[in-house]
Amino acid sequence: MAKVRINIESIDGKLFKIKTIDSDNSKLASFTHYLHNHNNGVCSFYKKDALSYLKGFPLLSLTQKLVA
């Protein structure tokens, strides 16, 4: 479920309604951070969530079973 936040800000005397949507699922972010840092030690911090994100794709799960 996404978290919706609405802020009202005044810029140059005009009011603006700003709506932001934050995702509860950080696994995609962990996956991209893992890919970006795969050559250094930082990747170990993201590895668990990155693999969990990939296991959510049925085709990849099937491929893993066939290769293993």
C-alpha positions, 0 to 999 in steps of 0.5 A, a space after each residue: 500500500 502506498 502512502 499519500 502525502 499532501 502538502 500546501 506550500 506558498 510560492 511567490 504568494 500563490 498556494 500550491 497543493 503538492 501530492 507525493 506518493 511513497 511506496 511501502 515496498 523498498 525491495 525494488 530500491 534494494 535491487 537497484 542499489 545492489 546492482 549499482 554496488 555489486 562490485 564492492 562490499 556495500 552490495 551485501 547490505 542489499 543482497 537479501 532484499 534484492 534476491 527477495 524482489 527477484 523471487 517475486 517473478 515467476 519466470 525467474 523462479 522457474 529458471 532457477 529451478 531448471 538450472 539448479 
